[in-house]
Amino acid sequence: MDIERVDSYKYLGVHLNNKLDWSVNTTALYKKGQSRLYLLRRQRSFGVQGALLRTFFDTVVASAIFYGVVCCGSSISTADRKRLDKLLKRAGSVLGSPLDPVQVVGDRRMLSKLAFMLENDSHPMHETLAALGSSFSDSLLHPKCVKERYRRRLRMRTRRATVNKSLLVPKPGLAKQKTTRK
C-alpha cells in the first residue's frame, strides 16, 4: 500500500502541512473569521446591540477564530498572530469593547485544560502531568528536552502560565476576606 504525500491535510478542522507550521491553518482561520466578522457587522447594522451582539460574537465569530488555539496558539508565527489579533481588534470595534489577543486566549485555555487534567484522576495524562509538578511551587517542571532552547522556552511559558493562572483564579479564602476600617 502506497501512502500519498500531500502538502497539507485537514484533520478534525485543523489544517496540518508538511512543514509542521501553522500558516495554512491560520490562513483558514483568518478567512473564516473574516466571513463571520461580516455577519457580526450585518447584525450591528440591523440594530442588534449589547449582550445579544456579544453572544453572537462568542458563539459564531470567536468559535471560528479560536478553534484549535490550544494546539497552535503558542507556536504560530508572529505575522500570523498579528493577522488574527487585527481581526480581533476589528471585532472589538464592532462590539465597542476591547478583546483579548490570541496569545492571551490560548494561554488561558491551555491553563484550563491543564488544570482539568491535573484535577481529574481518571484522565490519561494525569499521572504524566502530576509527575512534572514542582514540590516547591505550583509550577510544572520541564520534561527532558533534546535542546536547551526548547527547555528554556517551556520554562518561560510555564512561568507565564503560572503567573496568569494566579491572576485569573483567586486563591481560596482571599475572595471572601473582608477588611474593616476603624
C-alpha positions in Angstrom: 0.0 0.0 0.0 1.4 3.4 -1.1 0.9 6.4 1.0 0.2 9.6 -0.9 2.3 12.6 0.1 0.4 15.9 0.3 1.3 19.4 1.1 -1.5 19.9 3.6 -4.2 17.9 5.2 -7.3 18.8 7.1 -8.0 16.7 10.1 -10.8 17.5 12.5 -11.0 21.0 11.2 -7.3 21.7 11.8 -5.1 22.2 8.7 -1.7 20.4 9.0 1.0 20.9 6.5 4.2 19.1 5.6 6.4 21.7 7.3 4.5 21.3 10.6 3.9 25.1 10.9 0.5 26.6 11.4 0.5 29.0 8.4 -2.1 27.1 6.4 -4.3 26.7 9.5 -4.0 30.3 10.4 -4.9 31.4 6.9 -8.0 29.2 7.0 -9.0 30.6 10.4 -8.4 34.2 9.2 -10.7 33.7 6.2 -13.4 32.0 8.3 -13.1 34.8 10.9 -13.4 37.5 8.2 -16.6 35.9 6.8 -18.0 35.6 10.3 -17.0 39.2 11.1 -19.1 40.3 8.2 -22.1 38.6 9.7 -21.3 40.4 13.0 -21.2 43.8 11.2 -24.5 43.0 9.5 -26.1 42.1 12.8 -25.0 45.5 14.2 -26.3 47.3 11.0 -29.7 45.7 11.7 -29.7 47.3 15.2 -28.7 44.4 17.3 -26.7 45.7 20.3 -25.3 44.8 23.7 -25.4 41.4 25.1 -27.0 39.8 22.1 -24.2 41.1 19.8 -21.6 39.8 22.3 -23.3 36.4 22.4 -23.3 36.2 18.6 -19.6 37.1 18.7 -18.8 34.4 21.3 -20.8 31.7 19.6 -20.2 32.4 15.9 -17.1 34.5 15.4 -14.8 33.6 18.3 -15.5 29.9 17.9 -14.2 30.1 14.4 -11.1 32.2 15.3 -10.1 30.3 18.4 -10.7 26.7 17.1 -7.6 24.7 18.0 -5.9 27.6 19.7 -4.7 25.3 22.5 -2.8 23.3 19.9 -1.3 26.1 17.8 -1.6 29.2 20.0 2.0 29.2 21.3 3.7 28.2 18.1 2.2 30.3 15.4 4.4 32.8 13.8 4.3 36.4 14.8 2.9 37.6 11.5 0.1 35.1 11.7 -0.6 36.1 15.3 -0.7 39.7 14.3 -3.2 38.9 11.5 -5.6 37.2 13.9 -5.1 40.0 16.5 -6.0 42.5 13.9 -9.2 40.6 13.2 -10.0 40.6 16.9 -9.4 44.4 17.0 -11.9 44.9 14.3 -14.4 42.7 16.1 -13.8 44.6 19.2 -14.5 47.9 17.4 -17.8 46.4 16.2 -18.7 45.3 19.7 -17.5 48.5 21.3 -15.1 46.8 23.8 -11.5 45.6 23.5 -11.0 41.8 23.2 -8.1 39.7 24.4 -5.4 38.8 21.9 -4.9 35.3 20.6 -1.9 34.6 22.8 -3.9 35.5 26.0 -6.9 33.4 25.0 -4.6 30.5 24.0 -2.7 30.6 27.4 -6.0 30.9 29.3 -7.5 27.9 27.5 -4.3 25.9 27.9 -4.3 26.5 31.6 -7.9 25.5 31.8 -7.1 22.2 30.0 -4.0 21.6 32.2 -6.0 22.3 35.4 -8.7 19.9 34.3 -6.1 17.2 33.6 -4.4 17.7 37.0 -7.7 17.6 38.9 -9.2 14.6 37.1 -7.5 11.4 38.4 -9.1 9.4 35.6 -7.6 11.5 32.8 -4.9 9.6 30.8 -2.4 12.5 31.1 -3.0 12.9 34.9 0.0 10.8 36.0 2.4 12.4 33.5 1.5 15.9 34.5 1.4 15.1 38.2 5.0 13.8 37.9 6.1 17.1 36.4 4.8 19.1 39.3 7.3 21.0 41.4 7.5 20.2 45.1 8.3 23.9 45.9 5.7 25.8 43.9 2.6 25.4 41.8 4.5 25.4 38.6 5.3 22.4 36.3 8.8 21.3 35.8 10.1 20.9 32.3 10.4 17.4 30.8 13.8 16.4 29.5 14.4 18.2 26.2 16.8 17.5 23.4 17.9 21.1 23.0 18.5 23.8 25.6 16.3 26.3 23.8 13.3 24.0 24.0 13.8 23.7 27.7 14.1 27.4 28.2 11.0 28.1 26.1 8.9 25.6 28.0 10.2 27.0 31.4 9.3 30.6 30.3 5.8 29.5 29.1 5.2 27.6 32.3 6.2 30.6 34.4 4.0 32.9 32.4 1.1 30.4 32.7 1.6 30.1 36.4 1.6 33.9 36.8 -1.5 34.2 34.5 -3.2 31.5 36.5 -2.6 33.2 39.8 -4.1 36.4 38.3 -7.2 34.6 36.9 -8.1 32.3 39.7 -8.4 33.8 43.2 -6.8 31.8 46.0 -9.2 30.2 48.4 -10.0 32.4 51.4 -8.8 35.6 49.8 -12.1 36.2 47.8 -14.2 36.2 51.0 -11.8 38.1 53.1 -13.3 41.3 54.5 -11.5 44.4 55.5 -12.7 46.5 58.3 -11.8 50.2 58.9 -11.9 51.9 62.3 
